[in-house]
Amino acid sequence: MTRDDIIHMAREAGWTEYSLLHAVELQRLETFAALVAAAERESIAKMFDRNALYYLAGSEMRIVQTANAAAIRARGEV
């Protein structure tokens, strides 16, 4: 998610131009957006982890589910 994406969503949520112009508020908004995105990624990765348990160890589907969870978590490490 880019800074422009965050600003666009903040405007949609009702943030004013005045509040977005202040660097401190913008930094807080970016930090909040990063925390929300990380929580959402982890929630989705956990879903793949749970789904993986329905398949036999070493099976193709379990490997795929586990790889999906890892790929989602890796997005936060970029």
C-alpha positions in Angstrom: 0.0 0.0 0.0 1.5 3.3 -1.0 1.3 6.6 0.8 -1.1 7.9 -1.9 -3.3 4.9 -1.4 -3.5 5.7 2.4 -4.2 9.3 1.7 -7.0 8.4 -0.8 -8.6 6.0 1.7 -8.3 8.6 4.5 -10.1 11.1 2.4 -12.8 8.5 1.7 -13.1 8.0 5.5 -13.6 11.7 6.0 -10.2 13.1 6.9 -9.9 16.7 5.9 -7.1 18.3 3.8 -6.1 20.3 6.9 -5.5 17.2 9.0 -3.7 15.4 6.2 -1.3 18.3 5.7 0.2 17.9 9.2 3.1 15.6 9.1 2.5 14.2 12.5 -1.1 13.3 11.7 0.0 11.8 8.4 2.7 9.7 10.1 0.1 8.4 12.6 -2.2 7.6 9.8 0.5 5.7 7.9 1.4 3.8 11.1 -2.2 2.9 11.7 -2.7 1.8 8.1 0.4 -0.5 8.4 -0.9 -2.0 11.6 -4.3 -2.7 10.0 -2.7 -4.2 7.0 -0.4 -6.4 9.1 -3.3 -7.7 11.2 -5.3 -8.5 8.0 -2.4 -10.3 6.5 -1.9 -12.4 9.6 -5.6 -13.2 9.8 -5.6 -14.5 6.3 -2.3 -16.4 6.8 -3.8 -18.1 9.8 -6.8 -19.2 7.7 -4.4 -20.9 5.3 -2.6 -22.5 8.3 -5.9 -23.9 9.6 -6.9 -25.1 6.1 -3.5 -26.9 5.7 -4.4 -29.1 8.7 -7.2 -30.7 6.8 -4.7 -32.3 4.4 -2.2 -35.1 5.0 1.3 -34.0 5.9 3.4 -33.8 2.7 0.3 -33.7 0.4 0.3 -31.2 -2.5 -2.7 -29.3 -1.0 -1.1 -29.0 2.4 2.1 -27.7 0.8 0.1 -25.2 -1.2 -1.8 -24.0 1.8 1.4 -23.6 3.8 3.1 -21.8 0.9 0.1 -19.4 0.6 0.4 -18.6 4.3 4.1 -17.9 4.0 3.7 -15.8 0.9 1.1 -13.6 2.6 3.3 -13.1 5.7 6.3 -12.3 3.4 4.3 -9.4 1.9 4.8 -7.6 5.2 8.6 -8.1 5.1 9.1 -6.1 1.9 
